Amino acid sequence: VSRWEPDARGRLERAALDLYAERGFEQTTVAEIAKRAGLTERTFFRHYADKREVLFDDSGALRDVLFNAVTDAPESATPFDATAAGLVAIAARLQDRRDYAGQRHAIINSNTELRARELTKQAALATGLADALRRRGVPDGTASLTAEACVAVFRVAFERWITEGGQQDLPRIVRESIAELRSVTGHQAT
Amino acid sequence: VSRWEPDARGRLERAALDLYAERGFEQTTVAEIAKRAGLTERTFFRHYADKREVLFDDSGALRDVLFNAVTDAPESATPFDATAAGLVAIAARLQDRRDYAGQRHAIINSNTELRARELTKQAALATGLADALRRRGVPDGTASLTAEACVAVFRVAFERWITEGGQQDLPRIVRESIAELRSVTGHQAT
């Protein structure tokens, strides 16, 4: 980022989300985003490939938070507990960006293509999570199953958090959802 | 279907899947599908909205199988057991169309847009499944959590079945995956 465009990336992101919320994602152009941010289109394209990518910029950082937590979990942690630790770590990060997360969620749910892309990103997250578990020595099938089920749990917890207006503590909701998955699956086994 | 076009729908589906597998989904036109099936484009469009819909035609029937099994599960069944019964019912149906399921899966995985659409359909399936559970009196959060986790389990089981060449029994793999979810989530709770 050039010195004379302080926080260009953040300004573009805020401008984009505001415009998507006001006018709809389809109706907003890159030119309008740049103008609202007080920057040029050229600057926009130095930071984002297209107007869609503004909404998915954070996914790399979230993935790193998740994978690091799984990798750093104690060796004694079960695959499920290691994954749960990762989900709680992601939740803490999203909690810090509550307004952004809520606004982004509403925009994505208003557009079929964005929603499909979000699901694709989540599927990739589950695949990467399964790989992180395999690197801990978790068998193949168990790794996939744990990863997919836990990403599903996270999605439910996140939806609940958003539906409740983001006022609750997301890490706590995630912990409760994990406990509930144990509960719904466990009754017969115990 | 007109009398002089016996099984037009099935012929179009087989022609489409063969062409998608041979040439790729993008490279295949409706005209080619109709020609391969010995039918007209007009007939194609009487059965399918576009060439993509041929690949998703079955999803309504699968959904009915799933929802009916959940609805018909004994009142004493837990939400998880009712859902598991639904997944096994779907598995049995797919087992009967093993070659189709394998061919379809390969085509969908070869195309980003088709894969995104498949994920969207699976998400809708989870939403509908949660509704079916709510109609059994299952509380809101439990219904969503059970539905999302179980659709995730099914996806893992299905992938395993396909990866193993469709030679194993899918209903058995689904049962094993459900048991494994109980196992990975349950150790601490027991």
Interface residues (C-beta under 8 A of the other chain):
Chain A: T78 P79 F80 D81 T112 R115 A116 R117 L119 T120 A123 A126 G141 T142 S144 L145 T146 E148 A149 V151 A152 V153 R155 V156 E159 R160 S177 E180 L181 R182 S183 V184 T185 G186 H187 Q188 A189 T190
Chain B: T78 P79 F80 D81 T112 R115 A116 R117 L119 T120 A123 A126 G141 T142 S144 L145 T146 E148 A149 V151 A152 V153 R155 V156 E159 R160 S177 E180 L181 R182 S183 V184 T185 G186 H187 Q188 A189 T190
